[in-house]
Amino acid sequence: MPVTSVSQKKVFKTLFTCLLGSILLFTECGRKTEKANAGNDTDPGKLARQYMAENKFDEAEASFIKAIQIAPDNISNYGSLGRLYLLQKKFDEAEKELKSGLKIKPDDPELELLLAKVYIEKGDRDNAQSQLKAIIVKYPKNVKAWYNLAGVGPTSAPQSWEKSCLTKALSFTPANMVLRLKLAELYAGSNQADSARYFLESIKKMTPDFSTTANAAYQKAVFLLKGNHSLEALPNIIRFHQLMKTSVAYATGTDEIEIPQLLGGYPQFTTALTNQGGTLADFIFTDASAAVGLFNKATANAAHSLIATADYDSEGNFYVYSSFQPIGSSTSKRSLFITKTGEFKLCTGIDAMDNPGLDMDATFADYDNDGFQDLFIATTKGMILYHNNGDGTFSRIKENVGLQNIDHVRKLLFADFDQDGDLDLYVAENVGNKFFRNNGNGTFTETAVGMGLTGDLHGTLAADFGDWDSDGDLDIAALREDGSLQLLTNNRHSKFQDISDSLDLRKYKGSSVAFGDYNNDGLLDIVVPGGANGLCSLLSNTGHGFAVDPASKTLTNALKGITVKDVAFVDFDNDGHLDLLIAGINTDPSKSGVRLFHNDIKGFSDVSYLLPKTVLQAEQIKILDFNADGDEDIFLAGPAGVQLIRNDSGNQNNYMQVQLAGLSYGNSKNNKFGIGAQVELKAGDLYQRKTVTGPNTEFGIGNRKTLDAVRIVWPNGTPRTIVDPSSKEKILEQEQLKGSCPFLFTWNGENYEFIKDMLWRSALGMPLAIHGRDTTYSFSDASKEYLLIPGEKLRPKEGKYSIKITEELWEAVYFDKAGLVAVDHPDSADIYVDERFVPPPFPGKTVYQAAKKYLPLSAKDEQGNNLLPKISTYDFQYASTFSLTKFQGLAEDHDLILDLGDKAKSDSLRLFLRGWIFPTDASINTAMTQSDQYKVHPPSLQVINSKGEWQTVIPNLGFPMGRDKMVIANLTGKFLTTNDRRVRIRTNMQIYWDHIFYTTGSVKSPVKMSDLVMTRATLSYRGYSSSYRRGGPYGPEWFDYEHTTGGQKWRDLTGNYTRYGDVLPLLQRGDDQYIIADGGDEISIDFDAQRLPPLPKGWKRDFLIYSEGWVKDGDLNTASGQTVAPLPFHKMPSYPYTNVAYPNDKAHREYQQKYNTRKVNTTDFKNAVRNARVMSFKN
């Protein structure tokens, strides 16, 4: 889709009320119009906009008409005049002008949308609907068209129409709060409580924390929806909706979906010209410091100044913290600015900033993951922390949060260095470094020694983070006190290793350092300026080390006489290639110490002449798109204070903006803004990769007009690929499992149908508890499980029973044995097997018969909500009234209270519970062990004792092994009174129950089991199944075998996998000679269906499938989660293991040599976007 859509963004969105509506005020910092008209005050189009800013609508109309007469082919003026008429409710005139513009450019989506808006405003529903449908035919992803179509549907069944259109719009902009609020209202209004609650809860997951009043309305609505009181909840949902309208996220969401009739709004008042050509000689930077209110005369004699910035809405609104040291003073003068009406104004809503000490560094970071960036100031007197309250105010945190003994700071770096979902703090100091692990509860713990991050005891000059080896975790480049380069590679599990010597990096010396992929090869390079005699080392990443780029000589020559203080990569001209900005102090104070180098692919050239003459000396650089106009601006801090160097020409080239939204409530696998994520962009012949360092990541793409794909690798390693992205893409983290187990599909007579997941009892290398340096891992036993396949789900196919076992997640599977058992029994009883997760010994082959099933008399949660309708039938409708915590897989403590009634007084009693679980993962387990606040409590079963109190009789009931599994509990002899047959199941795990019943006595019906002969087993590549939620918003993810996608989805565990082809011998015995399968692989197995005896009349045939093996996922905190090795085996005492080894006898050596010859590495994953191998994968 055309990238020009994002360049329709205004810089300063100052709305004021006027007679006819709200109008955006244009400022001189606004988006450029035609280059030919720049600076021409008599241009009628420009005059018209000035008139609009002054509310002179008649004059504006006349000027627009004149502009059309002068340039009749310029469609922007038709659109502008059409908007003016629309604003004045002159609908016929607006329609005429817009149609005139469409005659010149028939497929212009902006004009077409405006025409639809005209029809909507005048009440012409038929024409509005036709116009919007026509837009959707041409632009199927046009969110504005889908949203507005929702409001002009048929008068019959309007809610159904609205839901359908809004859901479609949401599929293209899933982070949109407004759409989710409207859908919550619609579903509540149609008495669909689960769906209404789902959309409300999804807003809590993706947006910053609510205000107190909004949260009260939210909680009341959710409470009523849990009790299935949808209509009573609706007023509270509406109130919550109204209260959220004041939030930044709501304003952003509105911009995404509304067709603006405001002049100069979003899209912009005039259609911006792109690809205007021009050369660097025409390039303009402007010192806008005074214009925006950043200039301070008091800083003219400053000895030192610094700056920190925070983009708080990705719409051109920022916080800027600045401080300076008056000469002779030992205390910094501090200011916090916020953008107001296109200028910076002092933020008055912050606690006193008169703390003693000199500022050494400062930064904004959302340390508590509430969606608001907090302010950290490192001073000579310690760390000062101001909490961002989300309402424009900041509160000083005076409590001890663990950030102690920080008084020699040179650099603060916030990122998720231990891959547990929150932002940690790396502190480079002049007396050795510190590392503060974020405990996830508002506190930090210093762990630098244990992590190998103390660095040079004499100090560290500078530092930056990036994934240099593209292995999915963040590494650190630092400069020792002597300036030599130090590279600390992340070995995961809270361990870093200094590899400087092995890569011969110590010889590169400087005073500043930065990561960036300047040569667009997908590998992060390093620049080290500030060496002796201006030496600047530009180090190209070769994949296994670094090589000096010849351009280093050019950089060095230009830096002689400059003491370098800071360096940053910046694509100032949006050509898709990173340029270099280096700040320092020139030995000649009359000459500038700031150098700008342009990357022309062949090398770098000094283009410092483009910078304003007012740019002299600087000590610190901040790069951001201050006015949201599509090019990156420059903030400099130096002896003269803070300067804003506005980029007024970069957006002559096209660009793309990426904003990430991590999920918090009920997830917390990634930080809110995706800091540390890797973003890759493919646009025609251009490839780029950047590390996310703030809420907005911008890519220049030159004169290219289409975007092919963007891939995000989130900080937890999960990839997400968007094909044909928009030019402003807000990407919401997906709520999905990245590791779990293989999937079972069976032939049902018509197609292959997903049944359930397998091998769930194995989780090799998953940490369960971490105590200092000691980690407790999941048990190492092979998963041995029997799962039920109902007879109607498995039918003969050409004399065979055919099953498919697919591996589709980020994991390696070691499949050692499989078997199929036919279970023949009278159809008067159903059969079940115990499919629960419990530690060894595992439930075996025992079959339980249920002839007469009894439902509980009542089923309630701890708040008294009636759950009986949810658990009475097997229908994929789930009891889901519990509340979540911050983590996936962990809910608040909740109860399921069942009254089994008088029929449960039998001596033999079994309780059957069918459901599914959304589990934690290795990284979540790691995060939970960092404080005492979160502990997992597996389901326990309690009954009433003689005192009338609940007493635990089954401490560990177990839980469903994944999707659609049966838990069977023997309650015989468990009741402690003669009359009370209530049971309470208590847990804080995220378990959704579907069907619950119990049986009494024992069934004497005969059961005949027959083992089937496996006739064929082959391993092949298949790809990945499409998926959907089965049973509504709280149902499990389900899979469609018939629809697959290819491409390189996961960063594979590296090593030797089983070669494709015949693998029948490997599934006959549990002998440690197994299939090793990778993501995308499929095991096809046939069993002989012709040797089974005929079924007697009145009998039924079901099946049990047996599986034995192990699963290891690629989670960044899974032990040995990067490699297939070490191979598991049955006699290993633990995993990971020591002092033992995989069998090395002749049989196992021959097995390895014959079967495990398929070598897999991460090359395909790393190069998937660059080499366009992700294009077939849309998720």
Order of alpha helices (4+ residues) and beta strands (2+ residues): beta-beta-alpha-alpha-alpha-alpha-alpha-alpha-alpha-alpha-alpha-alpha-alpha-alpha-alpha-beta-beta-beta-beta-beta-beta-beta-beta-beta-beta-beta-beta-beta-alpha-beta-beta-beta-beta-beta-beta-beta-beta-alpha-beta-beta-beta-beta-beta-beta-beta-beta-beta-beta-beta-beta-beta-beta-beta-beta-beta-beta-beta-beta-beta-beta-beta-beta-beta-beta-alpha-beta-beta-alpha-beta-beta-beta-beta-beta-beta-beta-beta-beta-beta-beta-beta-beta-beta-beta-alpha-beta-alpha
